[in-house]
Amino acid sequence: EPEVTQTPSHQVTQMGQEVILRCVPISNHLYFYWYRQILGQKVEFLVSFYNNEISEKSEIFDDQFSVERPDGSNFTLKIRSTKLEDSAMYFCASMTLGQVEETQYFGPGTRLLVL
Amino acid sequence: KNEVEQSPQNLTAQEGEFITINCSYSVGISALHWLQQHPGGGIVSLFMLSSGKKKHGRLIATINIQEKHSSLHITASHPRDSAVYICAFARGATNKLIFGTGTLLAVQP
């Protein structure tokens, strides 16, 4: 069964460093999302991406964040200068047509720890 | 204020018990999702429903759109059901998911 994959599974970085989180969505999916979950809190939406551009972003998704789909398969989230409060689990998700009554498929997550 | 409220926040059950987790939401929606988050963190979609009831194995989900309420039931619970169960709904043109805070279920043998 097709699945969303994410790499790395864990990343530890120093405050101020850049990190790139990678996701490979399911191949025929057209809509892509990043969510994050701070330890002990609920999952929050960061950004959605369709047709090679951001379709919506949350207040969390400030200038330090960027996304791209560099090669038609990978979908990346970059944090330019990490802060302690960026420590969280980051989930990538994808779905086929982006319709309201459609399942989103989640990757296993990347646990980011900023020291 | 959370748009999606779940109860209980924590639930401990004995193996074999029938379990109910509730979800209430405050806005009009077209469909509600139930998801399972494993202890390792991964999220799996269990159900997406817009009316009535759906059943998958020992899991049953119901929704009353007018009352803005959904329930997830687990029959004959098993320790492997131990996880966080989350309800969520899709919002906006991009159908991003708005998540509840989750219910932590522990099923003891």
Interface residues (C-beta under 8 A of the other chain):
Chain A: Y31 Y33 Y35 Q37 Q41 K42 V43 E44 F45 S48 Y50 S55 E56 M89 F91 A93 M95 G98 Q99 V100 E101 E102 T103 Q104 Y105 F106 P108 G109 R111
Chain B: S30 A31 H33 L35 G40 G41 G42 I43 V44 S45 M48 S50 I86 A88 A90 G92 A93 T94 N95 K96 L97 I98 F99 G100 T101 G102
